[in-house]
Amino acid sequence: MRNLIAAFLFSTVAACVGEAQVSGTATVDTPDLVEVEPGVQVVADYDEPVFYSGGYYWRQDGDAWYRSDNYASGFVYAEPPSAIISIHDTHRYVHYRPNGYVVRHRPTRRVEPVRRETRRREPVRHEERHEERHDEHHHHD
């Protein structure tokens, strides 16, 4: 009986070798994007002005820009492309819906705060470093 079971298991495994079948469903969480300027799109009808350009999502926080490969999270400080810099009054794009806009994929996630600790500090100019060293050498009492 053991030999029969072993032979059955071996033949079943041998028959499956080289065959693969995958099934399932995937949910794509990509919101509608609407062009607002050449090379720049905005997430349509969203709570925050989140733009898409150059393969990244972009958000402005204060005077800095942050980018991510996700419209709602993972934003880190980055130098934006000129198309993004040219956007003025970004808040006019909150819940932006151009005439004739029809919803296809509504954003499902709330935007997360930017990670400010990842913002690079501006490099100190050579002249400032020279002045600091000069002052340090002349303040000995």
Secondary structure, 3 states (H helix, E strand, C coil): CHHHHHHHHHHHHHHHCCCCCCCCCCCCCCCCEEEEECCEEEECCCCCCCEEECCEEEEEECCEEEEECCCCCCCEECCCCHHHHCCCCHHHHCCCCCCCCCCCCCCCCCCCCCCHHHCCCCCCCHHHHHHHHHHHHHCCC
